Amino acid sequence: MTIFNSTEPIVRIKQQHLDVQDLKGLLKFNVKIGNYTLYSGSYTRIDQVFLLWGLISLIIFITAQFFPMSWIDQAYYWSGLTLFATIGMIMLTYCWVRIEQVTWLVYCWALLMFVGVGLTNLGIFWGWSHILANLCPLWLIVCGLGYLATGIALQSRSFTLAGLLHFLTIPLLCYVSSWQFLATGIILAGTLLFFAEVQWDMRPPIESPFLTVEQLAFNRQQHLKRQME
C-alpha cells in the first residue's frame, strides 16, 4: 500500500475540470484593460483559505518586525484576528472536508492555531522570556505540524514537503536574527500564497457518501477529463 500518489506531479498548473466540492464557492477573477488581460485566475474555497491565512501571516509578522506596537496590544489584536480567520477557515472548508472525509483535518488546524496563540499569549502576559525569544520557531513548528497532518490526510507530497521545509528553516533563523519576524512571515505567507496559485497533489477521488448519484457521476467525468489533459 502506497501512502502517496507518486504518479501525480507534486505541483502543476491549476486544473480546469473541477469536482463538485471544488466548484462550490469558486471565485473567478479576470482583470482587463481594453483587450489586454492583466490578471486571470480562479480560487476554490480551499484556495481562499490559503489567501486568508497568507494575508494575516504577512500582517502579523511585518507588524512585529517594523512597527513599534506593544506586545500587549499585538496579543489582543492578533488573538482576535486569529479567531476570526479560524472561524472563516471552518466555514469555507466545511463542505470540502466533509465530502473528502477529512473533517478532522480542519479541526486539527484550528487546534494548532489556538495552541500557538495560547503559548504566544502566555509568553507575553506572563513574561515567559523563553517563549518570547522563540516566537518564530514556535509558529514554524505549529504550521509545520499542520502541513504534515495535511500531507498525511490527503496523501500529498507537496504538503508533506512544506511541513519539512518549515522545520528545516528553524535552524537558519539564527543567521537572520534581527530579521526573524520578516523571514518567518515570508516563509509562512509565501507557502500559503504558493499553494493558492498552483494545483497540489493528493490521493485519487473517492466515492463520497455525501454526494448524490448525479454528483458522483459528474466527478468521475471530471476525473477522466483531467487524465486526458
SERO-4910 file (N, C-alpha, C, O; in steps of 0.05 Angstrom, whole numbers):
BEGIN
 pado doro    nc1    nc2    nc3   cac1   cac2   cac3    cc1    cc2    cc3    oc1    oc2    oc3
  Met    A     17    -24      0      0      0      0     18     25      0     35     28     17
  Thr    A     13     42    -19     29     67    -20     15     89     -6    -10     91     -6
  Ile    A     31    106      8     19    129     22     13    152      4     -7    165      7
  Phe    A     31    157    -15     28    179    -33     22    170    -61     30    149    -70
  Asn    A      8    188    -76      2    182   -104     26    191   -121     26    214   -130
  Ser    A     45    174   -125     71    181   -137     68    187   -167     86    198   -179
  Thr    A     46    179   -180     42    183   -209     34    211   -215     35    220   -238
  Glu    A     25    226   -195     15    254   -200     38    274   -194     52    270   -174
  Pro    A     41    295   -210     62    315   -204     57    327   -176     34    330   -167
  Ile    A     79    335   -163     77    347   -137     61    373   -138     42    377   -122
  Val    A     67    390   -157     52    414   -162     50    418   -193     68    408   -207
  Arg    A     30    431   -201     26    436   -230      7    460   -233     -3    471   -214
  Ile    A      3    468   -258    -17    489   -264    -44    480   -254    -51    457   -256
  Lys    A    -60    499   -245    -86    493   -235   -103    478   -256   -104    485   -279
  Gln    A   -117    457   -247   -134    442   -264   -160    457   -271   -170    473   -255
  Gln    A   -170    453   -295   -194    467   -304   -220    451   -299   -241    463   -295
  His    A   -218    425   -298   -241    408   -295   -244    401   -265   -233    381   -256
  Leu    A   -260    417   -251   -262    415   -222   -285    397   -214   -305    394   -228
  Asp    A   -282    384   -191   -303    368   -179   -324    385   -166   -321    409   -163
  Val    A   -346    372   -159   -368    387   -146   -359    403   -122   -366    426   -119
  Gln    A   -344    390   -105   -336    403    -80   -317    427    -85   -315    444    -68
  Asp    A   -303    427   -108   -286    450   -114   -301    472   -128   -293    495   -126
  Leu    A   -322    466   -141   -338    486   -155   -355    503   -136   -362    525   -142
  Lys    A   -362    491   -113   -377    506    -93   -362    530    -83   -340    526    -71
  Gly    A   -372    553    -86   -359    577    -76   -335    586    -92   -319    602    -82
  Leu    A   -332    576   -117   -309    583   -133   -310    613   -141   -330    623   -149
  Leu    A   -287    627   -137   -285    655   -145   -267    657   -169   -246    645   -171
  Lys    A   -276    673   -189   -261    677   -214   -255    707   -217   -272    724   -212
  Phe    A   -230    712   -225   -222    740   -230   -211    742   -258   -196    725   -267
  Asn    A   -219    764   -271   -209    769   -298   -206    799   -302   -225    813   -309
  Val    A   -183    809   -295   -178    838   -296   -167    846   -323   -146    836   -331
  Lys    A   -180    864   -337   -172    872   -363   -171    903   -366   -185    917   -353
  Ile    A   -153    911   -383   -152    939   -393   -155    938   -423   -135    931   -437
  Gly    A   -178    944   -433   -183    940   -462   -183    911   -469   -197    895   -457
  Asn    A   -166    904   -488   -163    876   -496   -140    862   -482   -135    838   -487
  Tyr    A   -126    876   -464   -103    865   -450   -111    854   -423   -123    869   -406
  Thr    A   -106    829   -418   -112    816   -392    -89    820   -372    -67    810   -376
  Leu    A    -95    835   -351    -75    840   -330    -72    815   -312    -50    808   -304
  Tyr    A    -95    804   -305    -94    781   -287   -119    764   -292   -141    774   -295
  Ser    A   -116    738   -291   -138    719   -294   -133    695   -276   -111    683   -277
  Gly    A   -152    689   -259   -148    666   -241   -173    658   -227   -193    673   -227
  Ser    A   -173    633   -217   -196    623   -203   -187    611   -176   -165    600   -174
  Tyr    A   -204    614   -156   -197    606   -129   -220    590   -116   -242    600   -113
  Thr    A   -214    565   -110   -233    549    -95   -235    559    -66   -219    576    -59
  Arg    A   -253    548    -51   -255    556    -23   -229    548     -8   -222    562     11
  Ile    A   -216    527    -16   -191    519     -3   -170    540    -10   -154    548      8
  Asp    A   -169    549    -35   -150    570    -43   -156    595    -27   -137    609    -19
  Gln    A   -181    601    -23   -189    626     -8   -179    625     21   -171    645     32
  Val    A   -179    601     32   -168    598     59   -137    603     59   -127    616     77
  Phe    A   -124    593     39    -95    598     37    -90    629     35    -72    639     48
  Leu    A   -106    642     18   -102    671     15   -108    686     41    -94    705     48
  Leu    A   -129    677     55   -136    690     81   -114    688    101   -105    708    113
  Trp    A   -104    663    105    -82    660    125    -56    672    115    -40    682    131
  Gly    A    -51    672     89    -27    685     78    -27    715     84     -6    725     93
  Leu    A    -49    728     80    -51    757     85    -48    762    115    -34    781    123
  Ile    A    -61    746    131    -59    750    160    -30    745    170    -21    760    188
  Ser    A    -17    725    160     11    720    167     29    744    161     46    752    177
  Leu    A     25    755    137     41    778    130     36    802    148     55    815    157
  Ile    A     11    807    154      4    830    172     16    826    199     28    845    210
  Ile    A     14    802    211     24    798    238     54    800    240     64    814    257
  Phe    A     68    787    221     97    786    224    111    811    214    132    819    223
  Ile    A     99    825    194    110    850    185    106    871    207    124    888    211
  Thr    A     83    871    220     78    889    242     99    885    265    110    904    275
  Ala    A    103    859    272    122    853    293    151    862    285    167    869    303
  Gln    A    157    861    259    184    868    250    189    898    248    210    908    256
  Phe    A    169    913    239    174    940    231    159    962    247    167    985    247
  Phe    A    138    954    261    121    975    274    125    973    305    124    952    316
  Pro    A    128    997    318    133    997    347    107    994    363    101   1011    380
  Met    A     92    973    358     68    968    373     75    950    396     91    931    394
  Ser    A     63    955    420     69    939    444     61    910    440     42    904    425
  Trp    A     75    892    454     68    864    452     40    859    463     26    841    453
  Ile    A     32    874    483      5    870    495    -16    877    474    -35    861    471
  Asp    A    -13    899    461    -33    907    440    -33    886    418    -54    878    408
  Gln    A     -9    877    409     -8    857    388    -22    831    397    -36    819    381
  Ala    A    -19    824    422    -32    799    432    -62    801    429    -75    782    420
  Tyr    A    -73    824    436   -102    828    434   -111    827    405   -130    813    398
  Tyr    A    -98    843    388   -106    845    360   -103    818    346   -121    810    331
  Trp    A    -80    805    349    -75    781    334    -91    757    344    -98    739    329
  Ser    A    -98    757    370   -115    736    381   -143    739    368   -155    719    360
  Gly    A   -153    763    366   -179    767    354   -179    761    324   -197    749    313
  Leu    A   -157    769    311   -155    763    282   -152    734    276   -164    724    257
  Thr    A   -138    719    293   -135    690    290   -161    676    295   -168    657    280
  Leu    A   -177    685    315   -203    674    319   -221    678    295   -235    659    287
  Phe    A   -221    702    285   -237    708    261   -229    691    237   -246    679    224
  Ala    A   -203    688    233   -193    672    210   -199    642    214   -206    628    194
  Thr    A   -198    633    238   -203    605    244   -233    598    238   -239    578    227
  Ile    A   -251    616    247   -279    612    241   -284    613    211   -299    597    201
  Gly    A   -271    632    198   -273    634    169   -263    609    155   -275    599    136
  Met    A   -241    598    165   -230    573    154   -249    550    156   -253    535    137
  Ile    A   -261    547    180   -280    525    184   -304    528    166   -314    508    154
  Met    A   -315    552    163   -338    557    146   -332    552    116   -348    540    102
  Leu    A   -308    561    107   -301    558     79   -295    529     72   -301    520     50
  Thr    A   -283    514     90   -274    487     84   -293    465     91   -290    442     83
  Tyr    A   -314    471    106   -331    450    118   -343    432     96   -341    407     99
  Cys    A   -353    443     75   -365    427     54   -344    409     41   -349    385     37
  Trp    A   -321    420     35   -299    405     21   -289    382     38   -287    360     29
  Val    A   -282    388     63   -271    367     80   -291    346     87   -284    322     91
  Arg    A   -317    353     88   -338    334     93   -340    314     70   -342    290     74
  Ile    A   -340    325     45   -341    307     22   -316    290     19   -318    267     12
  Glu    A   -293    302     24   -268    288     23   -263    270     47   -243    255     48
  Gln    A   -280    271     67   -279    255     91   -253    259    107   -241    240    116
  Val    A   -246    285    109   -223    292    126   -231    316    144   -215    334    148
  Thr    A   -255    314    155   -265    335    172   -246    341    196   -243    363    205
  Trp    A   -234    319    206   -216    322    228   -193    341    222   -181    353    241
  Leu    A   -186    344    197   -162    360    189   -166    389    196   -148    402    206
  Val    A   -190    400    189   -195    428    194   -195    434    224   -187    456    232
  Tyr    A   -205    415    240   -205    419    269   -176    416    280   -170    428    301
  Cys    A   -160    400    267   -132    398    275   -118    424    271   -103    433    288
  Trp    A   -123    437    248   -111    463    242   -121    484    263   -106    501    273
  Ala    A   -147    483    269   -158    502    288   -145    498    316   -138    518    329
  Leu    A   -142    473    324   -128    467    349   -100    478    349    -91    490    369
  Leu    A    -85    473    328    -58    483    326    -56    513    328    -39    524    341
  Met    A    -75    527    315    -76    556    316    -80    566    345    -67    585    354
  Phe    A    -99    553    359   -105    561    386    -82    554    405    -77    569    424
  Val    A    -69    532    400    -45    526    417    -23    546    412    -10    555    431
  Gly    A    -19    554    387      1    574    381     -5    600    393     13    613    405
  Val    A    -30    609    391    -38    635    403    -37    633    433    -28    653    446
  Gly    A    -45    611    445    -44    608    474    -16    609    485    -11    623    504
  Leu    A      3    596    472     31    597    481     43    625    477     57    635    494
  Thr    A     36    637    454     45    664    449     35    684    471     51    700    481
  Asn    A     10    682    477     -2    700    497      9    694    525     13    712    541
  Leu    A     15    669    531     28    663    557     55    676    559     62    687    579
  Gly    A     70    675    537     96    688    536     94    718    540    111    730    554
  Ile    A     73    730    528     70    759    530     59    768    557     71    785    570
  Phe    A     37    756    566     24    765    590     38    756    616     36    769    636
  Trp    A     51    733    614     65    722    638     95    728    637    109    720    655
  Gly    A    104    740    616    132    747    614    150    724    612    173    724    622
  Trp    A    141    702    598    159    679    595    179    685    572    173    682    549
  Ser    A    203    692    581    223    701    562    231    679    542    237    685    519
  His    A    230    654    551    238    633    532    219    631    509    227    626    486
  Ile    A    193    635    514    173    634    492    176    659    475    176    657    450
  Leu    A    180    682    487    182    707    472    207    707    454    207    718    432
  Ala    A    228    694    463    252    692    447    250    672    424    267    671    407
  Asn    A    229    656    425    226    635    405    199    635    392    189    614    385
  Leu    A    188    658    388    161    660    375    162    651    346    144    637    337
  Cys    A    183    658    332    185    650    304    188    620    301    173    608    286
  Pro    A    207    606    316    208    577    315    181    564    324    173    544    312
  Leu    A    168    576    343    143    565    353    122    564    330    109    543    326
  Trp    A    119    585    315     99    586    294    108    570    269     91    560    255
  Leu    A    134    567    265    143    549    244    137    520    251    130    504    233
  Ile    A    139    513    277    133    486    286    103    481    284     94    460    274
  Val    A     87    500    293     58    497    292     48    493    263     33    475    258
  Cys    A     57    510    245     48    508    217     60    483    204     47    470    187
  Gly    A     85    476    211     97    452    200     81    427    208     78    409    191
  Leu    A     72    426    233     56    403    241     29    402    226     20    381    218
  Gly    A     18    426    221     -7    427    205     -3    417    177    -20    403    166
  Tyr    A     19    424    165     24    415    137     29    385    136     20    371    118
  Leu    A     43    374    157     48    346    157     21    331    161     17    310    148
  Ala    A      4    341    178    -23    329    181    -38    330    155    -52    310    148
  Thr    A    -36    352    141    -50    355    115    -39    335     95    -53    323     80
  Gly    A    -12    332     95      1    314     76     -8    285     81    -12    270     62
  Ile    A    -11    277    106    -20    250    113    -49    247    106    -57    226     94
  Ala    A    -66    266    112    -95    264    107   -101    262     78   -119    247     69
  Leu    A    -87    278     61    -93    280     33    -73    263     16    -75    262     -8
  Gln    A    -55    249     30    -34    233     16    -20    251     -4    -17    244    -27
  Ser    A    -11    274      6      1    295    -11     30    299     -5     38    304     18
  Arg    A     47    295    -25     76    300    -22     82    330    -19    100    338     -5
  Ser    A     66    347    -33     72    376    -32     68    387     -4     84    403      5
  Phe    A     46    379      9     42    389     36     62    377     56     70    390     75
  Thr    A     69    352     52     89    340     69    116    354     67    129    359     87
  Leu    A    124    361     42    148    375     37    147    403     50    167    414     60
  Ala    A    123    416     48    120    442     60    124    441     90    136    459    102
  Gly    A    114    420    103    118    416    132    147    413    138    157    425    157
  Leu    A    161    397    123    190    392    127    206    418    123    225    424    138
  Leu    A    198    434    103    211    460     98    209    478    122    228    491    129
  His    A    185    479    134    182    496    158    201    487    180    213    504    194
  Phe    A    204    461    184    221    452    205    251    457    199    266    465    216
  Leu    A    258    454    173    286    457    165    295    486    166    319    492    169
  Thr    A    276    505    164    284    533    165    289    544    193    300    565    196
  Ile    A    280    529    213    283    538    241    313    543    248    319    564    259
  Pro    A    331    524    242    359    529    249    371    552    234    392    563    243
  Leu    A    360    560    211    371    581    195    364    609    206    375    629    197
  Leu    A    344    610    224    336    636    235    358    651    249    359    675    251
  Cys    A    377    635    260    399    648    275    417    665    257    431    683    266
  Tyr    A    416    660    231    432    675    212    418    701    204    431    719    191
  Val    A    393    704    211    379    729    205    365    739    231    342    747    231
  Ser    A    380    738    253    369    742    279    354    768    282    333    769    295
  Ser    A    364    790    269    350    815    271    326    818    253    310    837    254
  Trp    A    323    799    235    301    799    215    284    773    217    272    765    197
  Gln    A    284    762    241    270    736    244    240    738    237    229    720    224
  Phe    A    227    759    246    198    761    241    192    765    212    173    753    201
  Leu    A    208    780    198    204    784    169    209    758    155    193    750    138
  Ala    A    231    744    161    237    718    148    215    698    153    207    684    135
  Thr    A    205    697    178    184    677    185    158    684    170    145    667    160
  Gly    A    152    710    169    128    719    154    129    711    125    109    703    113
  Ile    A    153    715    113    156    708     85    153    678     81    140    670     61
  Ile    A    163    662     99    161    632     96    132    624     99    121    609     83
  Leu    A    119    634    120     91    626    125     72    635    103     57    620     92
  Ala    A     74    661     97     56    673     77     63    663     49     45    657     33
  Gly    A     89    661     43     97    652     17     87    624     11     79    618    -12
  Thr    A     89    606     30     79    578     26     49    578     21     40    565      3
  Leu    A     34    593     36      5    595     34     -3    606      6    -21    595     -7
  Leu    A     10    628     -1      3    641    -27     11    623    -50     -2    623    -71
  Phe    A     33    608    -47     41    590    -68     20    568    -72     13    562    -95
  Phe    A     10    556    -50    -10    535    -53    -36    546    -64    -51    531    -76
  Ala    A    -42    572    -60    -66    584    -71    -65    587   -101    -85    589   -114
  Glu    A    -40    587   -112    -37    593   -141    -31    568   -158    -30    570   -182
  Val    A    -27    545   -145    -20    521   -160    -39    498   -153    -56    501   -135
  Gln    A    -37    477   -168    -52    453   -163    -33    433   -148    -14    424   -160
  Trp    A    -40    427   -124    -23    409   -108    -33    380   -111    -56    375   -118
  Asp    A    -16    361   -106    -23    333   -109    -38    323    -85    -35    333    -63
  Met    A    -55    303    -89    -69    290    -68    -79    262    -78    -75    255   -101
  Arg    A    -90    247    -60    -99    220    -67   -121    221    -89   -132    242    -93
  Pro    A   -126    198   -102   -147    198   -123   -174    204   -111   -178    201    -87
  Pro    A   -193    213   -128   -220    219   -118   -233    195   -104   -228    172   -111
  Ile    A   -250    201    -85   -264    180    -70   -294    181    -76   -304    201    -86
  Glu    A   -307    159    -71   -336    157    -75   -349    166    -49   -356    150    -31
  Ser    A   -353    192    -46   -363    203    -21   -392    197    -17   -408    201    -35
  Pro    A   -400    189      7   -428    184     13   -445    209     15   -469    209     17
  Phe    A   -431    232     16   -445    258     18   -452    270     -9   -463    292    -10
  Leu    A   -446    255    -31   -453    265    -57   -476    248    -69   -478    224    -63
  Thr    A   -492    260    -85   -514    246    -98   -502    229   -121   -479    231   -128
  Val    A   -519    211   -132   -510    195   -154   -502    212   -178   -482    206   -191
  Glu    A   -517    233   -183   -510    252   -205   -483    266   -200   -467    269   -219
  Gln    A   -479    274   -176   -454    288   -169   -430    269   -171   -409    277   -180
  Leu    A   -434    244   -162   -412    224   -165   -405    219   -194   -382    217   -201
  Ala    A   -426    217   -211   -422    213   -239   -407    237   -251   -390    234   -268
  Phe    A   -415    261   -243   -401    286   -253   -372    286   -245   -355    292   -262
  Asn    A   -366    278   -220   -338    277   -211   -322    257   -227   -298    262   -233
  Arg    A   -334    234   -233   -320    214   -249   -313    225   -277   -291    221   -287
  Gln    A   -332    239   -289   -327    251   -315   -304    272   -314   -287    273   -331
  Gln    A   -305    289   -293   -284    309   -289   -257    296   -285   -236    305   -296
  His    A   -256    274   -271   -231    259   -266   -220    249   -293   -196    250   -298
  Leu    A   -237    238   -309   -228    228   -336   -218    250   -353   -198    247   -368
  Lys    A   -230    273   -352   -222    296   -368   -194    306   -358   -177    313   -375
  Arg    A   -190    305   -332   -164    314   -322   -142    294   -330   -119    303   -336
  Gln    A   -148    269   -331   -129    249   -340   -121    252   -369    -99    245   -378
  Met    A   -140    263   -385   -135    266   -414   -120    291   -420   -110    294   -443
  Glu    A   -118    310   -401   -104    335   -406    -74    331   -411    -60    350   -416
***
